[in-house]
Structures are given as C-alpha cells and as structure tokens.
Amino acid sequence: MREFTIGKNDAGQRLDRFVSKNLPLLPPALLQKYIRLKRIKVNGRGAKRDVRLCPGDVLQLYINDEFFDKPNEENLFLTLFQPRLDIVYEDENLLLADKRPGLVVHADETEKVNTLINHIQAYLYQKKEWNPRWENAFAPALCNRIDRNTGGIVIAAKNAETLRIVNAKIRDHELEKSYLCVTVGRPRPAAGKIEGFLLKDETKKQVSFYRRPVPGGRSAVTLYETLESRGELSLVECRLLTGRTHQIRVSMAEIGCPLLGDGKYGSSDVNRRYHETRQALYSYKLAFPLPTDAGILNYLRGREFTVPDVPFVKKYFSDR
C-alpha cells in the first residue's frame, strides 16, 4: 500500500485523473476497476472516480508496487490491460504465438507499447506466471523475429534455459520453419532450391541477391515448392535452410516471382491492382525434429505446430 497526501497544487483534481497522472503505467481500465473495488481510498474510505480532491486528503492505493515505477521500455507491458494474443501452443517453458501482419515484435522508432513481446509479457504477468520484481535476471523473451508485415509463429521463452536451448537449435538448424507465400508468376521449375548471397544495405533497409560471393554477403539457401497456380498467382511453400533478412522475398524476386504485396521487391502496379499493401508471406508451420539432445525441451521432439489459418490463402485459394 502507498499513500499520497494532497497538497494545494493538486487540490481540485478528480481522483481518477490524479492517480492516472501519477501512475502512468496503470491502464485506465484497471484504474477504474480498482476505484470500484475500493482498492483506491480517500481518507480511508472508498470514493467515486470523479470526486474532487482537497488539500490534506490522504489517498491509500492498494496497488502492486510495479505500477509505481517510472515508465521505460522494460515495463511498458504493464499498460496493456487486455493483451491480445493468438496462442498456437503453450507449456511451462515456452509459448508459440501467431503474430498477425502489422504488429512489430519488439519496440522500434514507430511503436513502443503495442508490440508482440509486450503482449506476451502482459499475458504472463496477468496469469501470475511472471513478475519483473520476482527475478531481475530474466524476462520472457522472443527466440525469433518476423518482419512487421509478415505473419506467423514466433517462439517466446519463459525461462533462461529455454531461451538458451531454442537459440542454439535455431543456430544449428534443428528447427524447421515453413512459410506460405503468394507469388506473382509461376516458379520454374515448380519446385527447387534457390542459392545465393544476400547483402543488406543498412541505409536503404534493402537486400540485394548475388549468385556469387560478394564482400559482406551472407549465404542464403531457400527450398520452395509450388502448391497451386491460378492465373498469374501461385501459392508457394518455402523452407529456410538459412535465416537471412528478407530471404524469401529477395530469393523469389530473383527467380522472377516476387511476392504479391511486396512494396520493396515486387511490382507496385500489380500490388495496386490487387489492393495489397503487405507482402503475402506467412510463417505457418514450425517443427521440432531436434536430432540432438534438447535438455528440458526433449519432450518436443517430433512435434509440429501449424497456425489455424492464413488470410491470403483463403482470399486467393479459397478451396484449399
């Protein structure tokens, strides 16, 4: 419990507005709930949200200590009163979330609060599985990333051992991530392997594809298989043997079949014609072959997880 004594400069303010100003991490909906539950008292008694505070009033706030902290990137998850997650799978060690296109995984220059990791941390905090004050050494963390405009499965580790193991398995290619995409054009051959070297321009945030090694270039190998073609569009499954920035988008463009909706590597005219502003790319399946020991995650060996639906598949290949 924390107490505030109202001074003359704070007098005349509504109760809810005073608390909101002094506890910016407390979500507005939760603030109103705490007032209704009388966890916020004025002079020892419950009060309505619009009561005007007077000099000398004493506020008692029966609220978790973390809400009194100053906002920073590590605690902004507290402001999410109703975390929104599409959970594909969850156990005591990890959570697989189906990230929808448009959501960033981590805070960036455009978004600080509405991020996938904040929604996951808020969810686990509200389930009372995790609290930042319990253990300063670890916070739930993401093991892989997906671009803002790409959807699909993201792995979140609930403990440090899981994070270490999954990161090692990703590095050693012991997890299999499969993607679905819609390409403009029919890949030739219908199935195959695209091998090359990718070089990222950090200024333009764009990647170039090279068939031969180039200074700073990183090898990239993509397997693909055409599942269906209708007119100029094809539904293609891709599997990454390496994990490079924009790998599928650049590789499919290299063979003359850019992704529908891709404004960076695709055709603006085609994208406008289909009214698509995001690349049709989805990390729809995750498998755990785990050929070597996985410690506390050995129980996942042989498991495979798939998202329930991929929006652009329904839109362009409705009977699949």
Beta strands, then each sheet from edge to edge (+ up, - down):
strand 1: 2-5
strand 2: 40-42
strand 3: 45-46
strand 4: 58-61
strand 5: 87-90
strand 6: 94-99
strand 7: 141-142
strand 8: 151-157
strand 9: 176-184
strand 10: 191-201
strand 11: 206-210
strand 12: 218-230
strand 13: 233-240
strand 14: 281-288
strand 15: 303-306
sheet 1: 1+ 4- 2+ 3-
sheet 2: 5+ 6- 8+ 7-
sheet 3: 5+ 6- 8+ 14+ 9- 13+ 12- 10+ 11-
sheet 4: 5+ 6- 8+ 14+ 15-
end
